[in-house]
Amino acid sequence: MKLPSKPIIYQQFSTDQIERIDSEVIVETPVTLTVNGEDWLTFMCTPVDLEAMAVGFLFNEGLIKAADEIASVRLCASGDILDVWVYHSVEKPQNWRRTSGCTGGVTSVDTEVYAHPSLNGATLSAGAVGELIGQLFESQQLYRSSGGVHTSALSNGKQMIVVAEDIGRHNTLDKIAGRVLLEKISLPQRVILTTGRISSEMLQKSARMSASIVISRTSPSSLSIEMAEYLGITLIGYARRNRFNVYSHPERIISTSKLQVIAKEPIFT
């Protein structure tokens, strides 16, 4: 696969020298989504797995439920229009809300309407969390070549099943959802891992994909913690190979140490 990056030359300054650096920079491009012939919105994204992103976006917005609702999805020759046709009528949302973060996305889903996902009682050992975050870091192909992107992955609790990279963290989850639908991926246990911050929108997309455990290398927001507690999702932040914080439902994480998890304390004091 040709990586979506461009060669650049920049000057690197240090305290005692200036050095010319030949490197790569990640591509950011606008891509317009059309549904049943109607313009909907424009993504700012990394141009890879775009068909999956379009399908995943419609799924995560609750506008489709399965891949067999899609008649066709095609990226036009110019690379700037994603044309999706659905077998049934789909009403374009009238109010898009800008989501949080740099290169954020948009959503029409009300964050106050929490739909309970179909979760399972799967658990992870504390060591497995560290192993999975290590696999996530090792899977960052675009990041290693040019930096500037987020990486998210769907895991079965043992290995990465689907990996997606994009300048927008929200886009990575849409790409994963789209691939799950289009490739008919079925997993008994679903764990979402991401390098991006877990906002309420990120938690909502993970819940839509029936992830029981969500792991991030950085922080969750207060609303995402509240949503995770309500929905029964184990939310983990600041994950590294040897440590992590559990913000909701710690009972899914099994530790081999003699320390006991303090259960059901108030989330916020």
C-alpha positions as CSV (number, residue, x, y, z in Angstrom):
1,M,0.0,0.0,0.0
2,K,1.3,3.4,-0.9
3,L,1.4,5.5,2.2
4,P,-0.5,8.8,2.1
5,S,2.4,11.0,2.9
6,K,4.4,13.6,1.0
7,P,8.1,14.3,1.0
8,I,9.2,17.5,2.7
9,I,12.5,19.3,3.6
10,Y,12.7,21.3,6.8
11,Q,15.3,23.0,8.9
12,Q,16.0,21.5,12.4
13,F,17.4,24.0,14.9
14,S,19.3,23.1,18.0
15,T,21.3,25.1,20.4
16,D,24.5,25.0,18.3
17,Q,23.5,24.0,14.8
18,I,21.0,24.0,11.9
19,E,20.4,20.8,10.0
20,R,18.5,20.1,6.8
21,I,16.1,17.2,7.2
22,D,14.5,15.2,4.4
23,S,11.3,13.7,5.7
24,E,7.7,12.9,5.1
25,V,4.5,14.7,6.2
26,I,1.0,13.1,6.5
27,V,-1.5,14.0,3.8
28,E,-4.7,15.8,4.9
29,T,-7.4,16.1,2.3
30,P,-11.1,17.1,2.2
31,V,-13.5,14.3,1.1
32,T,-17.2,14.9,0.6
33,L,-19.7,12.3,1.5
34,T,-22.8,11.9,-0.7
35,V,-25.6,9.6,0.3
36,N,-28.2,8.6,-2.3
37,G,-27.0,11.4,-4.5
38,E,-27.2,14.2,-1.9
39,D,-24.2,16.0,-0.5
40,W,-24.0,15.4,3.3
41,L,-20.7,16.7,4.7
42,T,-17.0,17.0,4.1
43,F,-14.5,14.9,6.1
44,M,-10.9,16.2,6.7
45,C,-9.1,13.0,6.7
46,T,-6.1,10.8,5.7
47,P,-6.9,9.3,2.3
48,V,-6.8,5.6,3.1
49,D,-9.7,3.1,3.9
50,L,-12.1,5.9,2.8
51,E,-14.9,3.5,1.7
52,A,-14.8,1.8,5.1
53,M,-14.8,5.2,6.8
54,A,-18.0,6.2,4.9
55,V,-19.8,3.0,5.8
56,G,-18.6,3.1,9.4
57,F,-19.7,6.7,9.8
58,L,-23.2,5.9,8.7
59,F,-23.2,2.9,11.1
60,N,-21.8,4.8,14.0
61,E,-24.5,7.5,13.4
62,G,-27.2,4.8,13.7
63,L,-28.3,5.4,10.0
64,I,-27.5,1.8,8.9
65,K,-27.3,-1.4,10.9
66,A,-25.7,-3.9,8.4
67,A,-23.6,-4.0,5.3
68,D,-26.4,-5.5,3.2
69,E,-28.2,-2.1,3.4
70,I,-25.4,-0.6,1.3
71,A,-26.1,-0.8,-2.5
72,S,-22.7,0.6,-3.4
73,V,-19.8,2.7,-2.0
74,R,-17.3,4.3,-4.4
75,L,-14.6,6.8,-4.2
76,C,-14.7,8.9,-7.4
77,A,-11.7,9.1,-9.7
78,S,-10.7,12.5,-8.4
79,G,-10.4,11.1,-4.9
80,D,-12.5,13.9,-3.2
81,I,-16.0,12.4,-3.3
82,L,-17.3,9.3,-1.5
83,D,-20.5,8.2,-3.1
84,V,-22.7,5.9,-1.0
85,W,-26.0,4.5,-2.2
86,V,-28.3,2.8,0.4
87,Y,-31.2,0.5,-0.6
88,H,-33.6,2.4,1.6
89,S,-34.2,6.2,2.0
90,V,-31.9,7.8,4.5
91,E,-32.8,11.2,5.9
92,K,-29.9,13.7,6.1
93,P,-29.6,15.0,9.7
94,Q,-30.5,18.7,9.9
95,N,-28.2,19.5,12.8
96,W,-24.6,18.4,12.8
97,R,-22.6,19.0,16.0
98,R,-18.9,19.6,15.7
99,T,-17.1,17.0,17.8
100,S,-14.1,17.7,20.1
101,G,-10.5,17.8,19.3
102,C,-8.2,19.0,16.5
103,T,-9.5,17.8,13.1
104,G,-12.6,16.8,14.9
105,G,-15.6,15.2,13.1
106,V,-19.3,15.9,13.2
107,T,-22.2,13.9,14.6
108,S,-25.9,14.1,14.8
109,V,-26.2,11.8,17.7
110,D,-27.4,13.3,21.0
111,T,-24.8,12.4,23.7
112,E,-27.6,12.4,26.2
113,V,-29.3,9.5,24.5
114,Y,-27.3,6.5,25.6
115,A,-28.1,3.4,23.7
116,H,-27.0,0.3,25.6
117,P,-24.6,-1.8,23.5
118,S,-24.6,-5.6,23.4
119,L,-21.7,-6.2,25.8
120,N,-20.3,-9.5,27.1
121,G,-18.7,-10.5,30.4
122,A,-15.2,-10.8,28.9
123,T,-12.2,-10.0,31.1
124,L,-8.5,-9.1,30.5
125,S,-5.5,-9.7,32.7
126,A,-3.5,-6.6,33.7
127,G,-0.6,-8.1,31.7
128,A,-2.8,-8.5,28.6
129,V,-3.7,-4.7,28.7
130,G,0.0,-3.9,28.5
131,E,0.6,-6.4,25.7
132,L,-2.3,-5.0,23.7
133,I,-1.1,-1.4,24.0
134,G,2.4,-2.6,22.9
135,Q,0.8,-4.2,19.9
136,L,-1.0,-0.9,19.1
137,F,2.3,1.0,19.2
138,E,3.9,-1.5,17.0
139,S,1.1,-1.3,14.4
140,Q,1.6,2.4,13.8
141,Q,2.8,2.2,10.2
142,L,1.9,5.7,9.1
143,Y,3.0,7.2,12.4
144,R,6.5,5.7,12.1
145,S,6.9,7.0,8.5
146,S,5.6,10.6,9.0
147,G,4.0,11.1,12.4
148,G,0.9,13.3,12.9
149,V,-1.7,10.6,12.9
150,H,-3.9,8.7,15.4
151,T,-4.0,4.9,15.4
152,S,-7.0,2.8,16.7
153,A,-7.5,-0.9,16.6
154,L,-10.1,-3.5,17.3
155,S,-8.8,-6.5,19.2
156,N,-10.2,-9.8,20.3
157,G,-8.3,-9.4,23.6
158,K,-5.2,-11.2,22.3
159,Q,-4.2,-9.6,19.0
160,M,-5.1,-6.7,16.7
161,I,-7.8,-7.7,14.2
162,V,-8.4,-4.3,12.5
163,V,-6.1,-1.3,12.6
164,A,-6.9,2.2,11.2
165,E,-4.8,5.4,11.0
166,D,-6.0,8.9,10.3
167,I,-5.3,12.5,11.3
168,G,-8.7,12.5,13.0
169,R,-9.2,10.1,15.9
170,H,-12.9,10.0,15.2
171,N,-12.2,8.9,11.6
172,T,-10.1,5.9,12.9
173,L,-13.2,4.4,14.7
174,D,-15.4,5.0,11.6
175,K,-12.8,3.2,9.5
176,I,-12.8,0.3,11.9
177,A,-16.6,0.1,12.0
178,G,-16.8,0.1,8.3
179,R,-14.3,-2.7,7.8
180,V,-16.1,-4.8,10.5
181,L,-19.3,-4.4,8.5
182,L,-17.9,-4.8,5.0
183,E,-15.6,-7.7,5.9
184,K,-18.3,-9.4,8.1
185,I,-15.9,-9.6,11.1
186,S,-17.4,-11.4,14.1
187,L,-15.6,-11.4,17.5
188,P,-16.8,-12.9,20.8
189,Q,-14.9,-10.2,22.6
190,R,-14.3,-6.7,21.4
191,V,-11.7,-4.4,22.7
192,I,-11.0,-0.9,21.2
193,L,-7.6,0.6,21.6
194,T,-6.6,4.1,20.5
195,T,-3.8,6.7,20.7
196,G,-6.5,9.4,20.9
197,R,-8.2,11.0,23.8
198,I,-11.5,9.4,24.7
199,S,-14.2,12.0,24.4
200,S,-17.9,11.2,24.7
201,E,-18.1,10.8,20.9
202,M,-15.2,8.3,20.9
203,L,-16.9,6.3,23.7
204,Q,-20.2,6.4,21.8
205,K,-18.6,5.0,18.6
206,S,-16.9,2.3,20.7
207,A,-20.2,1.4,22.3
208,R,-21.9,1.3,18.9
209,M,-19.3,-1.4,18.0
210,S,-20.2,-3.3,21.2
211,A,-16.7,-2.9,22.7
212,S,-16.7,-4.0,26.3
213,I,-13.3,-2.5,27.0
214,V,-11.9,0.8,25.7
215,I,-8.2,1.5,26.1
216,S,-6.4,4.8,25.3
217,R,-2.8,5.9,25.7
218,T,-4.2,9.3,26.9
219,S,-7.0,10.7,29.0
220,P,-10.8,10.3,29.0
221,S,-13.2,13.2,29.4
222,S,-15.5,13.5,32.4
223,L,-18.6,12.8,30.1
224,S,-17.0,9.7,28.6
225,I,-16.3,8.3,32.1
226,E,-20.0,8.9,33.0
227,M,-21.2,7.3,29.8
228,A,-18.8,4.3,30.3
229,E,-20.1,3.7,33.8
230,Y,-23.7,3.9,32.7
231,L,-23.2,1.6,29.7
232,G,-21.1,-1.0,31.5
233,I,-17.9,-0.3,29.6
234,T,-14.5,-0.7,31.2
235,L,-12.7,2.5,30.3
236,I,-8.9,2.6,30.6
237,G,-6.7,5.7,30.1
238,Y,-3.0,6.6,30.1
239,A,-2.2,3.0,29.1
240,R,1.5,2.0,28.8
241,R,3.1,-1.4,28.7
242,N,3.5,-1.6,32.4
243,R,0.8,0.7,33.9
244,F,-2.7,2.1,33.2
245,N,-5.6,3.8,34.9
246,V,-9.1,2.2,35.1
247,Y,-12.0,4.8,35.3
248,S,-15.0,2.5,35.1
249,H,-16.0,-1.1,35.7
250,P,-12.6,-2.3,37.0
251,E,-14.1,-5.8,37.6
252,R,-13.2,-6.8,34.1
253,I,-9.4,-6.4,34.7
254,I,-7.9,-9.3,36.6
255,S,-4.7,-8.7,38.5
256,T,-2.3,-11.3,39.7
257,S,-1.1,-9.1,42.5
258,K,-2.4,-9.3,46.0
259,L,-3.9,-5.8,45.8
260,Q,-7.7,-5.9,45.7
261,V,-9.7,-3.6,43.4
262,I,-11.8,-1.1,45.3
263,A,-15.2,-1.6,43.8
264,K,-18.0,0.8,43.3
265,E,-16.6,4.0,44.8
266,P,-18.1,7.2,43.5
267,I,-16.6,8.2,40.1
268,F,-16.4,11.8,41.0
269,T,-15.9,13.3,44.4
